[in-house]
Amino acid sequence: MNQDITLPPLIGVAPLMRRAFAGENLLPLGEELLARAQRNPLDAHACLDFSTVLQLTGNRDNALALQAEAIAIQSRYTLPARGPGPGLRLLVIMGPGDLMANTPVEFLVEDSDVTLELLYLTLDADWPSEVPEHEVMMVAVAECEANAPLLARLADYVRDWPRPVINHPRQIAVLSRDGVCAALKDVAGVELPASVRIERPRLLALASGELDIGAVLPDGGFPIIARPIGSHAGTNLEKLARREDVADYLARVEGEHFYVSRFVDYRSADGMFRKYRIALIEGKALVCHFAVSQHWMIHYLNAGMTESADKRAEEAACMATFDVTFAVRHAAALRAIDARMGLPYLGMDCAESTNGELLIFEVDNAMIVHGMDPVQMFPYKRPAMQKVFTAFRQMLENARAAGTAG
C-alpha cells in the first residue's frame, strides 16, 4: 500500500530514542499512538511509532507483533530531511525485527539534508515492483541467524540495481562472529580469537571431560567466553574459567547453539579495561566512544562514565587525539579490515591488547552510533560525532557522484 499523505507524519526511531535517552516517560505518547491506531486501523505511522515506543519500554514481543501489522499495512515510510543543503534521497532497505535488526541510519543523518525512504521487506510478502525514487540505496539489514534468508534473497534483488548500493548483502552476511574470524584471521597486527560454533551436546561433553578444550578451540584453552548464537549486548555472555563452570553455565542458560572463544585479558597496566567503538567509513576510522571499566565486559552505559570525571577526561583526550594516535598505530590493520570486509560502512568494537595489537571483539553493520549524550556532561563528544556524521554524508555523496558518472 502506498503511503497515505493524510496521516500524521512518522516520528521515527531517532527522535523517540532521544526522548527515552533523556529520561522522558514515553507511556503517555504510547497511549496517544495506540488511540490513533484504534481510531484508524490503517494508520501505519501510529503502529510503527508505537512499536518503537513498546521496544523502548521493554515490551519486545508486543512491539514486534505491532511492527508486523504496520509493515503489512505499508512497507514504505518517508522521513524528510530536517536540515539545509543540496539534498539527497537515500533508499534504506530494512527487515523486520528489534532495534538491533537494522543499521540505525536515522541517527547518522539527524538534522541533515538527507531524506530517508525506508522500505521494509519480508520473506512472507511480495516485494514491490517499484520502489521510491532515490539516488543511493543502502542495505541496512543486520547479520544474524534470523536475517540470513532475507540477506540471501536481497543479494539477488540488488545485483543489477540501477543506483549505487552501499553495503551489499553478500558482504553483510560475512559479519557473523565466525565469519569475521575467517575473513580476518591472518591480518597482521590484529588479535582476533577464533569464535567457534558449538552445539549444547558438545558443550556438555566438554563439561563432563569427554571432550578436550583443544578439540574445540584451535587457539587456546580455559578461560573461555561463551554466548548463545543470536544474543546481543552481552546477554548471557560469560567468562568460564574452568571446565566445571561450563556445566553451571548450561544449567542457567537456554539455547542449543553457542559461540565459544578464548578469553583475552586486555587490562592496561593500571588494571582497567578500555574499549573503543569505531565507525569505519570508506576505510577511515572514526571514534564513536571510548569506555573505561574495571570489568572485562564493557558496555558504555554501565562503565561508570557519567559518574567519573576522570574517565570522561580520558575519553575526551582519546577523541581529541584519535586521528594521530590510535588510527596511526593501527593504520595498516584498519586498511586490511576495510579491504577484506568490503563494506563502505561498518562498526567495530575493539581494544588494544597488551602487546599493542588491535584486539577485535565485534565487527557489525548495525552498531548504534549516535549523538544523544548530554552536551553539558560530554561537551567533547559533539565534534567527534559530527566527524562521523560528516563522513557518512560524504560517503553518500561519493556514491551518488559515482552513480552519476557511471
N, C-alpha and C positions, 0 to 999 in steps of 0.2 A: 504494500500500500504506500502511496506517496504521502509525503508529509502534509499535514493539514495546517495551512498557514494561519488558520483561525485559532489554533491552540496557543495558550501562553507558552513563551519560549522555554526551551530546555535550560535548566540551571547548569547542569554539568557536574562532573566529579570534582574538579579542582576547587570551585567555589564552596561546594558542600564540605569537602575535606578541610579546607581552610577554616571554615566556621567551627567544625568539630575540633580541629587542632587548637583553636583559640579558646576552647572550653565552653562553647555555646551549647546549650541544651537543644538538640535538634528534634525533640519529640513534638513540640507544637507545630513545627514545619511539617513533620511527618504526618500529623493529623490533618493538616491542611491539604497535603498532597493526596492522602487517602480519600478525603472528602471529594476532591476534584475527580479522582478516578471513579468513585462511586456515582457521581453525577453524570459522568461521561465515560463509559467503559472503553471508548476508543481513544481516550486521552493518553497516548503512548508516552508523552513527555512526563506527565504526572507519574505514570507507572515506573518509568526508568529512573526518575529522580527519587521516588520513594524507595525503589530497590536500593539505591545508593545509600540513602538515609538508614535503611534497615541494616545494611552491611556495616556502616559506621557505628551503629549502636549494638552490634553483636548478634544480630538476627540473620545469620548467613543463609540458613535453609529457606526461610520465607523470602529473603532478598532474591535468591536465585530463581525461585518459583515465579516471583513477580517480574523479574527481568525477562524470563522466558515468555511471559504474557506480553510484555512490551515489545519484544522482538517479533513475536508472532503478529502483532498489530502492524508494526512498522519496523523495517530493518535499517532505514536511513535516518540519521539525525544530523542537524547542522548546528555548529557553534560559530557564530560570526566573529570576525576579527574584532578585537577590542582596542587596538592601538593604531596609530597613524603609520603610513608607509605606502609603498607601491602595491602591496597586497600579494598574497599567494594563496591558492586554493589547494589544500592537501587532502587527498582521499586516504582515510585511515581504515584499513581492513581489521575488523575486530572479531573475536569469537566470544561465545557466552562464557560466563564464569565470574569469579570474585574479583576483587581489586588487584590481584596479582596475576590474573589470566591474560593481561594485555599490557603492552608498553603504555605507561601513563603519559601519553603525548600531551594531554591538556596542560600539564604542569610546565612543559617545555616551551609553550607558546603563549603563556598568560600575558595579557596586555600587549601582544604583538600584533602585526598586521596579517597574521595567518588565519584564514578561515578553515575550520575543520569540517570535513564531510565524513562523519562516522558511519561505516557500513558494517553491520553485524551479519556474519554468515554462519550458518549452522549446517550440520550434516543431515538433519531431518527436514529441511525445507529447500525448495528450489532456489537457485541463485539467480539474481536479476540478469536479464539480457542487456539492460542498460544501467549504467552507474552514473552518479553525479558528475558533472563536468569538473575537471581538476587538471592541475599542471604537473603534480607529482603524486605518486602513491607511496604509502608506507604500510608494510605489513606489521601490525602490532601484536599479533597472536604470539603468546609466550610459549616456550618449550616446556611441556610437561606431558606426563603419560596420557592424560585426558585429551590433550590437543594434538597428539601425534597423527590421528587420522585426518583431522582438519588441515594440518600443515601439509600432509601428503597430497591432499586434493588441491590445496592452494598452489602447490608447486606447479601443477599443470595449468591451473587457472591463470597464473600471471606470466607464464612462459613467454608469450609473444605480446605482452602488454604494450599498447601504443604510447604510453607515457613512461617516464623514468620511474623505476621501482627501487625503493630503499628497503633493505633487509629482506632478501629473498627467503622464502620458506625453507628451501633446502639447507641454507646456511643456519637458519634458526633451529632446525631440527638437530643440529650437531651440538646444541648447548646443554644437553643432558650432562650430568656430572661425569659419567664415564666417557661420554663423547668428547667433552672438553679435555679430559685427561689424555685420550688417544690423540687428539689434534695437537696438543702442546707438550707431549711427554718428553721430547728431546730438545726443547728450546733452551739455548744457553742462557744462563743467568736466571732461570725460573725454577722454583721448587714447587712442585705440584704432586702431592702424594696420590698414588693410584687410588681411584674410587671404584670399588668393585661391587657389582650387584650380587646379592646373595639371598637365597630363599630361607624362610624360617627353619625348615628341617636341617639345612646345613649349619645354620647358626646354633641350633640345638645340639648338633653333633660337635660343634666347636666347644660349646659349653660343657659337654659331658667328657670331653677328652678324646672322643673318637676321631676327631679331625684336628689336625695341627694348624696353627695360625699361619704357618708358612705356606700351606696349601691354599690359603685364601688370599693372603696379601703377598704379592711378589717382592714388595719393597720394605717389609718391616714386620714387627710383632707388636705385642702389647706395650704401652696402652694404645687403644684404638678409639675411634669415634664411630658411632652408629646412628643411623636415622632411617625412618621409613621412606621408601621411594614416594615422591609426590609431596613430602612435607616441606613447609616453608617457615621462615622466620624463627628457626631454631626449635620448632615444635618436635619434641621427643628426640632431639639431638643430644646425645650424651657421650661423655668420655668414659670408657670402660677400661679400668686399669689392669684388671686381671681376668683370667678365664672365668672365675667364679661370678664376676659381675655380669657376664653375658646372660646367664640363666635368670638372674634377678631382673635384668632389663626386659627380657622376653616375657616374663611373668606380668610386667606392668604395661607393656606397650603392645598394642594390637597391630595387625598387619602381617602380610605374608611375604612381602618383598622389601628388602633393605639395601642401603648403601653402607659399606664399611671402608674405612681408610685408616692409615696410621696417624696417630696424634703427633703434631709438631709443636714443641714448646718454643714459642716465639717471643718469650718475655725479653724485654730490654734489661740493661744492667741494673736499673732501679727496681726491677721486679714487676713492672707494669706491662700490660699488653696494649699494643697500638694497632688500630685498623683503619685503613683508608677505603673510602668509596670513591671510585674514579669513573668518569664517563670517558669513553674512547670514541671520539667523533672524527671521522675521516682520518683516523690514525693519530690524532692529537689527544694526549691525556690531559684531563681537567679534573681537579679535585672537587668533590661534592661534599664530603665531610670527612673528618678525622676524629676518631674516638679513642679515648684513653681509659683503661679499666683494669681493675685487679683480677678480673675473670677472663679466662681464655675465650669464652663465647661472648663476643661483644655485639651488642645492639645499641645503636646510638641513643635510643630513648631510655635505656637503663644503665648507661655508662656513667651517670652522675655528672654529665656535662653542665646541666643547669645549676647544680649545687656547688660546683668548683670553679672559682675564677682562675685558678692555676691551669686547669685543663683547658678552659676556653682560651687562655693566653697562648697555650701551646698550639691549639688548633689555629688560632689567628696567625701565629708565626708560620705554621705549616702552609696555610693558604697563601700567605704573602710571598713565600719563597719557593713554592712548589715547582714552578717552571725552571728554576735554576738549581734545584737540589734533587728531589725525588725523580722528576721527569728526566733529568740528565743522567742520573745514576742508572736508570733502567731503560734508557732510550732504545738500545738495541733489542732488548726483550719485548718492549712495547711495540716496536715495529714488526717484530716477528709474530706477535699475537694478532695484530691487526691484519697482517698478510694471510695468516692461516685461517682465521675465523671468517674473513670475507664479509664482514658486516659494517656498513658505514656508521652505524650507531649501536653501541653496546655499553653495558655497565660491568664493573668489576669490583668485587670486594677482595682486598689483598692486604698484605703487611710486608715487612722486611724480616727475613729470617736472621738468625744470629750470625750467620756467615755473610750477610749482606745481599742475599738473593731476593728476588721478587717472589714472595710466598702467596700463591693464589688460592683463595677459598672458593670463589664462585665467579663465573662469567655468565652474563644473562642479558637478555634484551628488554627485560621488564622491571628492572630495579626502580624503586621510587627515587626520583631526583626532583627536588622541589625548592622553592624559596619561601617557605612558610614560617621559618623560625623568626621569633620576635626581634625586631631591629634593636630594641633597647638592650637586650641581653647579648645578641650576636651581631653587632654592627659590622663586623668584618666579613660576614657571610654574603651580604648583598652583592658586593663587587665580584666575589668569587663565583657566585651562582650566575651573575649576569654574563660572565665569560662563557659559562656553559650554554646559556640560552642564546647568546650571540653566535656561538659556534654551531649550534643546532640550526639556527635560522640561515646561516651561511651555507650549511650542508644542503638545505632545501633549495637555496638559490643556485648553488652549483649544479644540483640535479636538474633544476628547471633549465638552466643555460645549456647543459649537455643535451637535454631533450630537444631544445630549440635548434641547436647546432646540428643534431642528427637528422 
